[in-house]
Each structure stands twice: as C-alpha cells, then as structure tokens.
Amino acid sequence: MSKTFPDTYDLEKELSHPQYEISSADHKEGEYTQPEAGPVKRQLQQRHVSMIALGGTIGTGLFIGTGSAISNGGPVGALIAYVFMASIVYSVANSIGEMATYIPITGSFTVFCARFISPAAAASIGWMYWFSWAMTLAIELSVVGQVIEFWTFAVPLAGWIAIFFVTFTLLNFFPVRFYGEIEFWTASIKVIAIVGWLIYSLCMVCGAGKTGPVGFRYWKNPGAWGDGILVENKQTGRFLGWLSCLINAAFTYQGTELVGIAAGESANPRKTVPKAINKVFFRILIFYILSIFFMGLLVPYNDPRLDSTETYVSSSPFIIAIINSGTPVLPHIFNAVILTTIISAGNSNVYIGSRLLYALAIGGVAPRIFMRTTKTGVPIFGVIFTALFGLLSFMVVSQGAKTVFDWLVNITTVAGLLSWASVSYSHIRFIDALKYNGISRDSLPFKARFGAGYVWYAFISIIIITFLQGFTSFFDFTASKFLTAYISVFLFMFLWIMFQFFIFRDGWRLQHPIEVLDIDSGRREVDAVDWDAVESKEHTWFDKVLNAIF
C-alpha cells in the first residue's frame, strides 16, 4: 500500500482566526504532528504578491546574464530567444495562477503536482525546485563581491560573500510582512531603474551620446547574428549559440511562478493573484524584451567586455552601453542598482526556499524539523537550511568566477525548467479533472488564456529545451561540461526512482487515475471566507493607493 502525500494544512482553522495569526501546534497532517508552532501567515497584499513575482525575476539574469546571450546569439538571436521563452513563461504563469486561485494553499507548487500527477513526482519536483532556488542564492552571493569591487578592493571577495550571506539569512527571520515590504521597495527601485535605462537608451540610439545616432549600426557591423559556439560548422555553431541563449533566457525569467507560491500567504488570493499575473507578465515582457532590444542596438555582440572574466560588472551590457555612450557617473549609479538587485533576489531565494521546505515537510517527504515555525509564522529551520547552500558561492575564491557562475546558472536553470514542466503537466491534469467532474473553466476565479493547447505547447517545448541545452558539451566533450548540463536531470531521475519505488512504493503507477483527483481540499475553506470584510479590515488608505498603482 502506498504512502499518502498530504497536501494542505488545517486551513479552516487558520482562516477562522480574525487576524489570521494562528500559531497553534495541534493540527495534524498524515502521520506527522507539527511541533511547537503553526502554519505560515496570510500577510501579503496585492502589491506584495505582484512585486514578489516581478522582483524575483529581475536579478543577475537580466543585469549580467544577458551579456552572454548577446555575445552568443547576437542582437537578433538573443531577442528571438527571449521572446520565445516569454511565450512559455506566460503559459506557466497562467497555469499556476488558475490552479492557485482555485485552491490557494501554501506550497501550492508541489501540492498541485501531488494531487494531479503523483506523490513521487511531487516530492521529486519539490526538492528540485527548492534546489534551484538554493543554488540561485549561491549565484547571487558569488556576484555580490564582484559588484562592490567596481568601487573598492578594500574588503576581500570572501568577506563580502560572508557579510551578505549573514544579511540574507537574518532578513528572513522577520515575519513575512517585513519580507513583503523589503521586496516591494527593492523591486520598485529595480523597476524605476530599468524604465530610466530604457528612456536613456532610446535617447542614445537617437543620437544623444558621444557616438551620435547609433540606430541599427551594430546590426550591420558586426551583424545581427552572433558567431555562437565555436565549432567546425558555422551554422551549427550559431544554432548552439541560440540554444545557450534559451538557457540564459530561462534563467532570467525564473521566478515568474512565484505569484502562485505567494498565493498561500496573500491576504486575498482570489483577487490578488489574477491581478498580479496580468500585470507582471506585461511588465516582464516590456522590461526584458525592450532591454534586450536596446542592448543589441548599443552593444556589438563582439565587444570583448561581454565575455570578461575580470568582473561581472564589466560584462553587464547595461553598464557597457552606458560607458559606450560616454555618460559620466551613471555607471556608478547603475552599479548601485545592480547591488540592490542582488539584495532583493537573494532575499527572495531564501524566502521561497524556506516555504518550499515547509510544504515538503508537511507532505512527509522532508524532515519534520522544517515544519517548525516561529510565533510570527517564519519556518526558521527552512530558512537556515536554504541559506546554507549560499556557502557554495565561496567557490569563486578558488575557481574562476565566471566558470562558477556558468556552472551554477546551468544547473539552476535546468532544475527550474523541470519545475515549469511539472506545472504545465499538473495544469493539464487539473483541466482533465474539471471536465471529469463537470465543472466549467469559465466558472473559475481565474481562467488561463488560450486553452489547453497552449499548456501542451509549453510542456513539450520545455522538455525539448531541457534535453537539447546540453548538446554543446558533445562538441568539445569534457566530463565537467556534460555533468553541468545534465546533473539536474540525473538528480531528478534519482529522486523520482527513490520516491516512486522505495518511499511511496507505487511501482509503475505513474499518475493518479482521473477519478480520484482531488479538486476540493483547501478550496471549500477559502470559498467560505468573506474576503471583502477581510480587505476592509486590513487595508489602510495608503495600502489601497499602493495596491492601485502596483
């Protein structure tokens, strides 16, 4: 007989409290009793949820990782890669949004996988998704010292890593509302900076800089398409270069699904999540696509600084574009923005990782110690364990900084792609369950756009990209390149086999039969809440103004 995978905590008990401030210790999930503390809190508002999803994606992937995309794919190749990946991301965001608004519970990412696919798939993907965010923390910490060295070398690189490692950890010990406020304001700084950079870039392209009107100069010379990966056949090299652009794009967009994860802690998930999804996608589309477009206009793909190994900042196409345009002081200002970006992204990495461990522990596939929360609802041991993976960033001290960065980006991105694939397939099964139970998707609080065909498009595309992205390692084969490309796939397969055959003992029953799919647990309790009354109690006039804007 297989083990069950419990997928929600006592939401009815939590919501029965007038201020949603439960910290009781007596609710049970399956075989476990949560020790000493209670569930996480619903303290995030619409502006928090929106900015968590936006701030979680705007990080080193945009400000630094896009340099590799321009270098390998050229301005047009990089632009096409980011547009293509955006179409996949939009499908994933809609999928998680439809499910998370219908059943808004903490850790919804793994919960849906458990309900609609299988407990083994949920456990494996849950750990892989946590792994991707823990490794992303290491990426942020590996960059932070290099960013500060743009100004000074007074403190050793390892010293800056240690300082920010402690900072990110301590910030996540505060209640979730403090996390929401920190992320809201730091993400706001990033948004304002990118808008400013886009306006600045338009002016430079039109001739305000020292080089005069740039226009499409660099699309003609050195060209619109990069040289790609250097192999014998030039066209093959360009294709491989474009594949590497897809990995850069996937890493850049990773975090869009945070809007669904945050649903479990938003004050009114059925109102905040749909609005956040509608706003966030267009913000990301504008910020990323326009940023890539202007980078391709202002920075030639053969600029040697794009592949610089000296400092990450010198390889940032944002700063290269500013330097090329001859504007003094502004590179220092934008470097400060990049530093703010790292603080915001590192904060998000620890936050989401700790919540994922909490959900995995609730489901019985992670040590029960991760179920413990403080009186303010912070899963403290999840915070500590996730933060520990940031110590991998100290590898930059002994290994090449760019080498470590590329390793971590590839490993993280593939793990994230597998998680996106599970979201899409969970949504496919969710749609099947609705049909089986005679429920129209038109009656849902939020309906994903473009139908089931769009979900299948995203799922198949993600699987193809996951396996094709490592082809570059076969043209100049080394064990390290091959493992970097596919270690996340191997890790997922190992976890799935372990959970499927040895933990849950489900044998070859790979997914739940359609007739047993659960679309009710966690939904009825939320249906019973008077959300208008909740909002009237929790929102001040200042909150209402900010929610309207953001």
C-alpha positions as CSV (number, residue, x, y, z in Angstrom):
1,M,0.0,0.0,0.0
2,S,1.4,3.4,-1.0
3,K,2.1,6.2,1.4
4,T,-0.2,9.2,1.1
5,F,1.1,12.7,0.3
6,P,-0.8,15.1,2.5
7,D,-1.2,18.4,0.6
8,T,-2.7,21.0,2.9
9,Y,-2.6,22.1,6.5
10,D,-5.7,22.9,8.5
11,L,-6.7,26.0,6.5
12,E,-10.2,26.2,8.0
13,K,-8.6,26.6,11.5
14,E,-6.2,29.2,10.2
15,L,-8.9,31.2,8.5
16,S,-11.2,31.1,11.5
17,H,-8.9,33.4,13.4
18,P,-10.0,37.0,13.0
19,Q,-6.4,38.2,12.1
20,Y,-5.1,35.1,10.5
21,E,-2.4,34.9,13.3
22,I,-2.5,31.3,14.2
23,S,0.5,29.7,16.0
24,S,-1.1,26.6,17.4
25,A,0.7,23.3,17.5
26,D,-2.1,20.8,17.5
27,H,-3.0,20.3,13.8
28,K,-2.0,17.1,12.0
29,E,-1.1,16.2,8.5
30,G,-0.9,12.5,7.8
31,E,1.5,10.8,10.2
32,Y,3.1,14.0,11.5
33,T,2.1,16.4,14.2
34,Q,3.6,19.8,13.7
35,P,5.8,20.6,16.7
36,E,5.7,23.8,18.7
37,A,4.5,26.2,16.1
38,G,1.8,26.7,13.5
39,P,1.3,27.5,9.8
40,V,2.8,30.4,7.9
41,K,0.7,33.6,7.7
42,R,-1.5,35.3,5.1
43,Q,0.0,38.7,5.4
44,L,0.9,39.6,1.8
45,Q,-1.2,42.1,-0.1
46,Q,-1.7,42.6,-3.8
47,R,1.3,44.9,-4.3
48,H,3.5,42.5,-2.3
49,V,2.4,39.5,-4.4
50,S,2.9,41.4,-7.7
51,M,6.3,42.7,-6.7
52,I,7.5,39.3,-5.3
53,A,6.8,37.8,-8.8
54,L,8.4,40.7,-10.6
55,G,11.3,41.2,-8.1
56,G,12.0,37.5,-8.1
57,T,12.7,37.5,-11.8
58,I,14.6,40.8,-12.1
59,G,18.1,39.9,-10.9
60,T,21.5,38.9,-12.1
61,G,20.0,37.0,-15.1
62,L,18.9,40.4,-16.6
63,F,21.6,42.7,-15.5
64,I,24.6,40.3,-16.1
65,G,23.5,37.0,-17.7
66,T,22.1,38.8,-20.8
67,G,25.6,39.7,-21.8
68,S,26.3,36.0,-22.7
69,A,23.0,35.9,-24.7
70,I,24.1,39.0,-26.8
71,S,27.6,37.5,-27.2
72,N,26.5,34.1,-28.3
73,G,23.3,34.8,-30.3
74,G,23.8,38.3,-31.5
75,P,21.1,41.0,-31.1
76,V,18.5,39.2,-33.2
77,G,19.2,35.7,-31.9
78,A,19.0,36.9,-28.3
79,L,15.8,38.8,-29.0
80,I,14.1,35.8,-30.6
81,A,15.3,33.5,-27.7
82,Y,13.8,35.9,-25.1
83,V,10.5,36.3,-27.0
84,F,10.2,32.5,-27.4
85,M,10.9,31.8,-23.8
86,A,8.5,34.6,-22.8
87,S,5.7,32.7,-24.6
88,I,6.5,29.6,-22.5
89,V,6.7,31.6,-19.2
90,Y,3.3,33.2,-19.9
91,S,1.8,29.8,-20.2
92,V,3.4,28.6,-17.0
93,A,2.3,31.7,-15.1
94,N,-1.3,31.3,-16.3
95,S,-1.2,27.6,-15.3
96,I,-0.1,28.2,-11.8
97,G,-2.4,31.2,-11.5
98,E,-5.5,29.2,-12.5
99,M,-4.8,26.4,-10.0
100,A,-3.6,28.7,-7.2
101,T,-6.6,30.9,-7.3
102,Y,-9.0,27.9,-7.3
103,I,-7.1,26.1,-4.5
104,P,-4.9,28.8,-2.8
105,I,-2.7,27.0,-0.2
106,T,0.8,27.3,0.9
107,G,3.4,25.4,-1.1
108,S,0.8,25.2,-4.0
109,F,3.5,24.3,-6.5
110,T,4.2,20.9,-5.0
111,V,0.7,20.4,-3.8
112,F,-0.7,20.5,-7.3
113,C,1.9,18.1,-8.5
114,A,0.9,15.7,-5.7
115,R,-2.8,16.0,-6.3
116,F,-2.8,15.8,-10.1
117,I,0.2,13.7,-11.0
118,S,1.7,11.5,-8.2
119,P,3.3,11.8,-4.8
120,A,6.6,10.7,-6.1
121,A,6.6,13.3,-8.9
122,A,5.6,16.0,-6.3
123,A,8.4,15.0,-3.9
124,S,11.0,14.9,-6.7
125,I,9.9,18.2,-8.3
126,G,9.5,19.8,-4.9
127,W,13.1,19.0,-4.0
128,M,14.3,20.0,-7.4
129,Y,12.5,23.3,-7.2
130,W,13.9,24.0,-3.8
131,F,17.4,23.0,-5.1
132,S,17.1,25.6,-8.0
133,W,16.3,28.4,-5.5
134,A,19.0,27.4,-3.1
135,M,21.6,27.3,-5.9
136,T,20.4,30.7,-7.2
137,L,21.2,32.1,-3.8
138,A,24.8,30.9,-4.3
139,I,24.8,32.7,-7.7
140,E,23.7,36.0,-6.1
141,L,26.3,35.7,-3.4
142,S,29.0,34.8,-6.0
143,V,28.3,38.0,-7.8
144,V,27.9,40.4,-4.9
145,G,31.6,40.9,-4.1
146,Q,32.4,41.5,-7.8
147,V,29.8,44.2,-8.0
148,I,31.3,46.0,-5.0
149,E,34.8,45.7,-6.4
150,F,33.6,48.1,-9.1
151,W,34.3,50.7,-6.4
152,T,36.8,49.3,-4.0
153,F,39.0,46.3,-3.2
154,A,39.3,47.2,0.4
155,V,37.5,44.0,1.6
156,P,38.4,40.6,0.2
157,L,35.9,38.9,-2.0
158,A,35.2,36.2,0.6
159,G,34.5,38.9,3.1
160,W,31.7,40.4,1.1
161,I,30.2,37.0,0.5
162,A,30.2,36.3,4.2
163,I,28.6,39.7,5.0
164,F,25.7,39.3,2.6
165,F,25.3,35.6,3.5
166,V,24.5,36.7,7.1
167,T,22.3,39.6,5.8
168,F,20.1,37.5,3.6
169,T,19.7,34.9,6.4
170,L,18.8,37.5,9.1
171,L,16.3,39.3,6.9
172,N,14.3,36.1,6.5
173,F,13.9,35.7,10.3
174,F,11.5,38.6,10.3
175,P,7.7,38.0,9.8
176,V,6.5,37.6,6.2
177,R,5.0,41.1,6.1
178,F,8.5,42.5,6.5
179,Y,9.8,40.4,3.7
180,G,6.9,41.7,1.6
181,E,7.8,45.3,2.3
182,I,11.5,44.8,1.7
183,E,10.8,43.0,-1.6
184,F,8.3,45.6,-2.6
185,W,10.6,48.6,-2.2
186,T,13.7,47.0,-3.5
187,A,11.8,45.7,-6.6
188,S,10.4,49.2,-7.1
189,I,13.9,50.6,-7.3
190,K,14.8,48.0,-9.9
191,V,11.7,48.8,-11.9
192,I,12.3,52.5,-11.8
193,A,16.0,52.0,-12.8
194,I,15.1,49.8,-15.8
195,V,12.5,52.3,-17.0
196,G,15.1,55.0,-16.7
197,W,17.6,53.0,-18.6
198,L,15.2,52.3,-21.4
199,I,14.5,56.0,-21.8
200,Y,18.2,56.7,-21.6
201,S,18.9,54.0,-24.3
202,L,16.3,55.5,-26.6
203,C,18.0,58.9,-26.3
204,M,21.4,57.3,-27.0
205,V,20.1,55.4,-30.0
206,C,18.7,58.6,-31.4
207,G,22.0,60.5,-31.1
208,A,22.3,62.0,-27.6
209,G,25.5,60.2,-26.9
210,K,29.1,60.9,-27.9
211,T,28.9,58.5,-30.8
212,G,26.0,60.2,-32.4
213,P,22.9,58.4,-33.7
214,V,23.5,54.7,-33.2
215,G,20.4,53.3,-34.8
216,F,20.9,49.8,-36.2
217,R,24.6,50.3,-36.7
218,Y,25.7,47.2,-34.8
219,W,23.1,45.1,-36.6
220,K,25.0,45.8,-39.8
221,N,28.5,45.6,-38.4
222,P,29.5,43.2,-36.8
223,G,26.0,41.8,-37.7
224,A,22.6,40.8,-36.3
225,W,23.6,37.2,-35.6
226,G,26.4,36.2,-33.3
227,D,29.1,33.7,-34.1
228,G,27.6,31.3,-31.5
229,I,29.6,28.4,-30.1
230,L,32.8,28.0,-31.9
231,V,32.6,24.6,-33.8
232,E,33.6,23.4,-37.2
233,N,30.3,24.2,-38.9
234,K,29.4,27.9,-38.6
235,Q,25.6,27.3,-38.8
236,T,25.8,24.6,-36.2
237,G,27.7,27.0,-34.0
238,R,25.0,29.6,-34.4
239,F,22.3,27.2,-33.5
240,L,24.2,26.0,-30.4
241,G,24.7,29.7,-29.5
242,W,21.0,30.2,-29.8
243,L,20.3,27.2,-27.6
244,S,22.6,28.8,-25.0
245,C,20.5,32.0,-25.3
246,L,17.5,30.0,-24.3
247,I,19.2,28.9,-21.1
248,N,20.1,32.5,-20.4
249,A,16.5,33.5,-21.0
250,A,15.1,30.7,-18.9
251,F,17.4,31.7,-16.0
252,T,16.4,35.3,-16.5
253,Y,12.7,34.5,-16.3
254,Q,12.9,32.0,-13.5
255,G,10.7,33.2,-10.6
256,T,7.7,34.2,-12.6
257,E,5.8,31.4,-11.0
258,L,6.4,33.0,-7.6
259,V,3.0,34.6,-7.9
260,G,1.4,31.2,-7.4
261,I,3.7,30.2,-4.5
262,A,2.9,33.5,-2.8
263,A,-0.9,32.8,-3.1
264,G,-0.7,30.8,0.1
265,E,0.3,33.8,2.0
266,S,-1.6,36.6,0.3
267,A,-4.5,38.2,2.2
268,N,-7.0,37.7,-0.7
269,P,-5.5,35.2,-3.2
270,R,-8.5,35.1,-5.5
271,K,-8.2,38.8,-6.1
272,T,-4.5,39.5,-5.8
273,V,-3.1,36.6,-7.8
274,P,-5.1,37.2,-11.1
275,K,-4.2,40.9,-10.9
276,A,-0.6,40.1,-10.2
277,I,-0.4,37.7,-13.2
278,N,-2.0,40.2,-15.6
279,K,0.4,43.0,-14.5
280,V,3.6,41.0,-14.0
281,F,3.7,39.4,-17.5
282,F,3.4,42.7,-19.3
283,R,6.0,44.3,-17.0
284,I,8.4,41.4,-17.6
285,L,7.7,41.5,-21.4
286,I,8.4,45.2,-21.6
287,F,11.4,45.2,-19.3
288,Y,13.1,42.2,-20.7
289,I,12.2,42.3,-24.4
290,L,12.9,46.1,-24.6
291,S,16.0,45.8,-22.6
292,I,17.4,43.0,-24.9
293,F,16.4,45.1,-27.9
294,F,18.2,48.2,-26.8
295,M,21.3,46.2,-25.6
296,G,21.5,44.8,-29.2
297,L,21.5,48.4,-30.5
298,L,24.0,49.9,-28.1
299,V,26.5,47.0,-27.6
300,P,28.0,45.0,-30.5
301,Y,27.9,41.2,-29.9
302,N,31.7,41.0,-30.4
303,D,32.5,43.5,-27.6
304,P,35.2,41.7,-25.6
305,R,33.8,43.0,-22.3
306,L,30.7,40.8,-22.7
307,D,32.9,37.8,-22.0
308,S,35.1,39.5,-19.4
309,T,36.3,37.2,-16.7
310,E,37.7,40.1,-14.6
311,T,34.5,41.3,-13.0
312,Y,30.8,40.6,-13.5
313,V,30.0,44.3,-13.7
314,S,32.4,44.8,-16.6
315,S,30.4,42.1,-18.5
316,S,27.0,43.7,-17.8
317,P,25.6,45.0,-21.1
318,F,23.7,47.7,-19.2
319,I,26.9,49.3,-17.9
320,I,28.8,48.6,-21.2
321,A,26.1,50.5,-23.0
322,I,26.4,53.5,-20.6
323,I,30.2,53.5,-20.9
324,N,30.0,53.3,-24.7
325,S,27.6,56.3,-24.7
326,G,30.1,58.3,-22.7
327,T,27.9,59.4,-19.8
328,P,29.9,60.0,-16.6
329,V,28.8,59.0,-13.1
330,L,25.9,56.9,-14.4
331,P,27.8,53.6,-14.5
332,H,28.3,54.0,-10.7
333,I,24.6,54.7,-10.2
334,F,23.6,51.7,-12.2
335,N,26.1,49.6,-10.3
336,A,24.3,50.5,-7.1
337,V,21.1,49.4,-8.8
338,I,22.7,46.0,-9.6
339,L,23.7,45.7,-5.9
340,T,20.1,46.4,-4.9
341,T,19.0,43.8,-7.3
342,I,21.2,41.2,-5.7
343,I,19.9,42.1,-2.2
344,S,16.3,41.7,-3.5
345,A,17.0,38.5,-5.3
346,G,18.9,36.9,-2.5
347,N,16.1,37.8,-0.1
348,S,13.6,36.1,-2.4
349,N,15.8,33.0,-2.8
350,V,15.9,32.3,0.9
351,Y,12.2,33.2,1.3
352,I,10.8,30.9,-1.3
353,G,13.3,28.1,-0.5
354,S,12.2,28.0,3.2
355,R,8.5,27.9,2.2
356,L,9.1,25.0,-0.2
357,L,10.8,23.0,2.6
358,Y,7.9,23.8,4.9
359,A,5.5,22.3,2.2
360,L,7.7,19.3,1.7
361,A,7.8,18.6,5.4
362,I,4.0,19.0,5.7
363,G,3.8,16.3,3.0
364,G,6.1,14.0,4.8
365,V,8.9,14.0,2.3
366,A,11.3,16.3,4.2
367,P,12.5,16.1,7.8
368,R,9.7,17.3,10.2
369,I,12.0,19.9,11.7
370,F,11.2,22.0,8.6
371,M,7.6,22.2,9.8
372,R,8.6,24.3,12.8
373,T,7.7,28.0,12.6
374,T,8.2,30.9,14.9
375,K,5.3,32.6,16.6
376,T,5.3,35.0,13.7
377,G,5.0,32.2,11.1
378,V,8.6,32.0,9.8
379,P,9.8,28.5,9.0
380,I,13.1,29.1,10.8
381,F,14.9,25.8,10.1
382,G,13.9,26.0,6.4
383,V,15.4,29.5,6.3
384,I,18.7,28.2,7.9
385,F,19.0,25.1,5.7
386,T,18.3,27.0,2.5
387,A,20.7,29.8,3.4
388,L,23.5,27.2,4.0
389,F,23.6,26.5,0.2
390,G,24.8,30.0,-0.3
391,L,28.1,28.9,1.1
392,L,28.8,27.3,-2.3
393,S,29.5,30.8,-3.5
394,F,32.9,30.7,-1.8
395,M,34.0,28.5,-4.7
396,V,34.6,31.7,-6.7
397,V,37.6,32.4,-4.4
398,S,39.5,29.3,-5.7
399,Q,37.8,28.6,-9.0
400,G,37.3,31.1,-11.8
401,A,34.5,33.5,-11.0
402,K,32.9,33.2,-14.5
403,T,33.3,29.4,-14.5
404,V,31.5,29.0,-11.2
405,F,28.8,31.4,-12.4
406,D,28.2,29.5,-15.6
407,W,28.1,26.2,-13.7
408,L,25.5,27.4,-11.2
409,V,23.4,29.1,-13.8
410,N,23.1,25.9,-15.9
411,I,22.4,23.7,-13.0
412,T,19.8,26.1,-11.6
413,T,18.1,26.7,-14.9
414,V,17.6,23.0,-15.8
415,A,16.2,22.4,-12.4
416,G,13.8,25.3,-12.9
417,L,12.8,24.0,-16.4
418,L,11.8,20.7,-14.9
419,S,9.7,22.5,-12.3
420,W,8.0,24.5,-15.1
421,A,7.2,21.3,-16.9
422,S,5.6,19.9,-13.8
423,V,3.4,23.0,-13.5
424,S,2.2,22.6,-17.1
425,Y,1.5,18.9,-16.8
426,S,-0.3,19.4,-13.4
427,H,-2.5,22.0,-15.1
428,I,-3.2,19.6,-17.9
429,R,-4.4,17.0,-15.3
430,F,-6.3,19.8,-13.5
431,I,-8.2,20.6,-16.6
432,D,-9.0,16.9,-17.1
433,A,-10.3,16.7,-13.5
434,L,-12.6,19.7,-14.0
435,K,-14.0,18.0,-17.2
436,Y,-14.5,14.7,-15.3
437,N,-16.4,16.5,-12.5
438,G,-18.5,18.6,-14.9
439,I,-17.0,21.9,-13.9
440,S,-16.7,24.6,-16.5
441,R,-13.4,26.5,-16.5
442,D,-15.5,29.7,-17.2
443,S,-16.7,29.4,-13.6
444,L,-13.2,29.6,-12.1
445,P,-11.9,32.7,-10.3
446,F,-9.1,32.9,-12.9
447,K,-9.0,31.1,-16.2
448,A,-5.7,30.6,-18.0
449,R,-5.6,32.1,-21.5
450,F,-5.5,30.3,-24.9
451,G,-6.8,26.9,-23.7
452,A,-5.3,23.5,-23.1
453,G,-3.3,23.6,-26.4
454,Y,-1.2,26.4,-25.1
455,V,-0.4,24.4,-22.0
456,W,0.7,21.5,-24.1
457,Y,2.9,23.8,-26.2
458,A,4.7,25.0,-23.1
459,F,5.1,21.5,-21.7
460,I,6.5,20.0,-24.9
461,S,8.8,23.0,-25.5
462,I,10.3,22.8,-22.0
463,I,11.0,19.1,-22.4
464,I,12.8,19.6,-25.7
465,I,14.8,22.6,-24.4
466,T,15.8,20.6,-21.3
467,F,17.4,17.8,-23.4
468,L,18.8,19.9,-26.2
469,Q,20.5,22.5,-24.0
470,G,23.4,20.2,-23.2
471,F,24.3,19.4,-26.9
472,T,27.1,22.0,-26.7
473,S,29.0,19.7,-24.4
474,F,29.3,16.9,-27.1
475,F,31.2,19.1,-29.5
476,D,34.1,19.7,-27.1
477,F,33.4,16.9,-24.7
478,T,34.6,17.0,-21.1
479,A,33.1,15.3,-18.1
480,S,32.6,18.6,-16.3
481,K,30.6,20.2,-19.2
482,F,28.4,17.1,-19.5
483,L,27.7,16.9,-15.8
484,T,27.0,20.7,-15.6
485,A,24.5,20.3,-18.5
486,Y,22.6,17.3,-17.2
487,I,23.3,16.9,-13.5
488,S,19.9,18.3,-12.6
489,V,18.2,15.8,-14.9
490,F,20.1,12.9,-13.3
491,L,19.3,14.2,-9.8
492,F,15.6,14.4,-10.7
493,M,15.6,10.8,-12.1
494,F,17.4,9.6,-8.9
495,L,14.9,11.3,-6.7
496,W,11.9,10.1,-8.7
497,I,13.1,6.5,-8.7
498,M,13.8,6.7,-5.0
499,F,10.3,8.1,-4.1
500,Q,8.4,6.1,-6.7
501,F,9.7,2.7,-5.9
502,F,11.2,2.8,-2.4
503,I,9.4,5.5,-0.4
504,F,5.8,5.5,-1.8
505,R,6.1,2.1,-3.4
506,D,3.7,3.0,-6.2
507,G,5.5,0.7,-8.7
508,W,4.7,1.6,-12.3
509,R,1.5,3.5,-11.4
510,L,3.0,6.8,-12.7
511,Q,0.0,9.0,-12.0
512,H,-3.3,9.1,-10.2
513,P,-6.4,7.8,-12.0
514,I,-8.6,10.6,-13.2
515,E,-11.5,9.6,-10.9
516,V,-9.5,10.2,-7.7
517,L,-8.1,13.6,-8.5
518,D,-8.8,16.0,-5.6
519,I,-10.1,19.4,-6.6
520,D,-11.9,20.2,-3.3
521,S,-9.5,20.1,-0.4
522,G,-8.4,23.6,0.5
523,R,-11.0,25.2,-1.8
524,R,-14.1,25.0,0.3
525,E,-12.5,26.7,3.3
526,V,-11.4,29.6,1.1
527,D,-14.9,29.7,-0.5
528,A,-16.4,30.3,2.9
529,V,-14.4,33.4,3.7
530,D,-15.9,36.9,3.3
531,W,-12.9,38.4,1.5
532,D,-14.5,41.9,1.3
533,A,-14.7,42.0,5.0
534,V,-11.1,40.9,5.4
535,E,-9.9,43.6,3.0
536,S,-11.8,46.3,4.7
537,K,-10.1,45.4,8.0
538,E,-6.6,45.0,6.7
539,H,-6.2,47.8,4.1
540,T,-5.3,51.4,5.1
541,W,-5.8,54.2,2.6
542,F,-2.0,54.1,2.0
543,D,-2.1,50.4,1.1
544,K,-5.1,51.0,-1.2
545,V,-3.2,53.7,-3.1
546,L,-0.1,51.5,-3.5
547,N,-2.2,48.4,-4.5
548,A,-3.9,50.5,-7.2
549,I,-0.5,51.6,-8.6
550,F,1.3,48.3,-8.3
